[in-house]
Amino acid sequence: MKKSKIILAAAVVVAISGGILWAADHIDAPAVTNQATDITDVYAFRGSDPNNLVFVANTQGLLAPAATGAAKFDANTLIEFNIDNNNDNVEDLVIQAIYDGSKIKFYGPVAPTAPGLKSKLEGPVTAEVAVTAYGSAIVTATGKNGIKVFAGPRDDPFFFDLDQYKKIIAGTANGFSPKGVDKFAGTNVLSVIVEVPKSLLGGSGKLNFWAESKKKI
């Protein structure tokens, strides 16, 4: 696995300059719809410890509660957080997460062997955590250098009035209503979360950040 090449399946891009930022894409990419590679949304925000940043990648959106218990991470899908710390839009560091059948193992942050659409697992494991079972108490773990991690099902935090959006696209509505209806309410995602000391990320000021899911070939 450490030498296996993995090819891009989906990506979402955000830039971190302070506060919380996000991007979302629920089953919009035909190549990954209803697959474990489908990234629904990504988030980055300051941790409860202001010296840390938290990165979140949610996958497999629109899981009904009845289906969530059976949902699993894919052992052939790598979740990769890419960090550009010098504003050239090329990843300088990666944090990688991959399922081994019971745990999610994390690698990095580490400079990738080569940037771009293909990856291999980089360096030694820096943290690992058992996947929290649906409905069970949250399991977290702390790895090397103070890195904290979580993996498992969570309520989908993204709010979107999908039905009204479809009406707008179809030309039967002019805009969203003041309150809206959250179409994703009551649905779940599988989350991969890693909290990292800022000192491990390099650079100063703005960091560019994006997440990818990459399928083993």
N, C-alpha and C positions, 0 to 999 in steps of 0.2 A: 504493500500500500504506500509506503513512503516514497517510492519512485514512480508510482502510477501517475499518469497524466489525467487531468480532469478538465473537461471543457465547459465553458460557460453555458448555463441554461436560462438564467434570468438575472436581471440587475435592477436596482433602484438607487438613485443618487440623491444625496443631500449634502449641504455644507454646514459646518458647525462654526458659528461665530459667537455663540452665547445663548443661554436659555435652552428651550427644547425645540427641536426641529424634526420634521418627519416627512416621509413620502409614502404613498400607498398605491397598491395595484392588486386588486382582488380578481383573480381569474380573468384578467384582461389579455394575457399573453397566450395565444392558442397553443404554442409549443409546450407549455407547462400546465395548462388548465387541468385541475383535479389531480395533480401530481405532487409528490413530496418536494419537488423543486420550486413550487410556486411560492415566491416571497410576497406576502400580502402588504407588509409595511415595515419600515425601519425607523428607529428612533435613536437619538443621542441626547444626553442631558447630564448635567452635573450631578454627582452622587450626593448622598447625605453628608459624606465627607467631601468638602469643597476641593480637595486635592485630587479627587478621582473623577473620571468620566465613565458613564454607563452607555453601553452599546446594546441595542436590541434588534434582533431580526425575527419577525413573525412569519410563519409559513402555514400552508394548508388551511386557508381561510374558509369561512362559512361552514365550519363543523357544527352540526347539531349536537346538543348534549348527548343524545342517544348514540351518536357515532364517535364521540370524543374518546371514550375509553379504549376503543380499538385502534385509534389513530397512532401511528408510529413514525419516528424519524427513519429516514432511508440510509442504510449503511453505505450506499454507493453515492450519496450526495454530500458534498462538502459545502458548508456555509462559510463564507469568507467575508470578513470585514476588512475593507481596504482604507488605509489612512495616508493621505497626502499632507505632509507637514511643511512643504516649501512652495505650495501654491502653483505647481506646474501641471496639475491634473494627472499625475502619474503616482501610483501607490509607492510610498517609501517603506511602509510597514504593512503587514497583514496579521490579523488574528483569525485563526482557522478553527472550525468546530466540526467534528464528525462523529457519528454514532457508531459504537462498536457492538451493538446488540443488547446492551444493558445500560451503558454510560455514554455520555457525550465527552469526548476528549478535546481539549483546547491546546492550540499551539500558538506561540507568539505572545505579545507583538514582536515580530522579527522581520528583517528585510527579506523580501522574496528573492529567490534565485533569479527569476526573470519576471518583470511585470507583464500584464496583459491577460488574455482570455484563458490561457492554460496555466495550471498550477500543480504543484506537488506539495505534500505535507512538509512543512519547514521546521527543522530543529526538533528538540525534545518536547514532550508533553509538559505544559506549564500548569495545567489544572485539569481536573476531571470531576464529573458529578453524575450520580445516578439520576435517571429521568424520573421526575415526580409523576406518580400515577394520578390519573384524573380523580378528583375528590379526596385526595390524600393530603396530609400536611406537606407544606413546601420543603423540599430538600435543597440546600445550598452547600457550597464547598468553597474553601479558600486554598489556592494553590501557591505557586512560587511568587515572590515579590509582591505579595498582598493582593493578587488577582482573585476576584470573587466571581462565582459562576452559578448559573441556574439553567435548567432545561425542562420543559414540560408544557402541559396545556394551561392556557389562560383565557379568560374572557377577552374577546376581541375589543381593544380599546378604541378602534377607529369609528368615528361617527360619520355616517353619510346617508342622505336621503336619496337612495338609489331610484325609487319609483318616480320622484319628482324630476330627477336628473334625466331619466328616460323620456319623460314628457317634454322637457326642454329640448332635448336632442331631436325629438320627433316634431317639434314646432307647435305643440299643443299647449305649452306653458311658456311664460316669459321669464320666469325666474323662480328661485327657491322661496318657500314660505318663511316667515320670521322664525318659527321654532323648528320646523322640519320633523321628520320621522326617521329614527335611526333604523335602517334596514338590517344592520348587523347586530342589533340588540339580541342577546340570548344565544349568539353563536360564539364559537371558540376558535383559537389558533394554537399551533405549537410554537412556543417561544424559545429562543436561544438568547441568553443574557450574559454579558460579561462586564464586570466593573474593573477598571484599570487605573492605576495611579498615573496622573498626567506626566510624571517624570519619565515614564516608559515610552511616551509617544513622541518625544522630540519636538523641535520647532517652538514657536512662540506665537501668541495671538491666534489667528484663524487656522483651523484644520479643515481640510476637505475630507469627506467620508462617504463611502458607498458600500453597499453590500451586494454580494453575488451568491447564487447557488450554482455549483458546478458538478456535473455528472461524470462519474468515472467511465472511461472508455478503454 
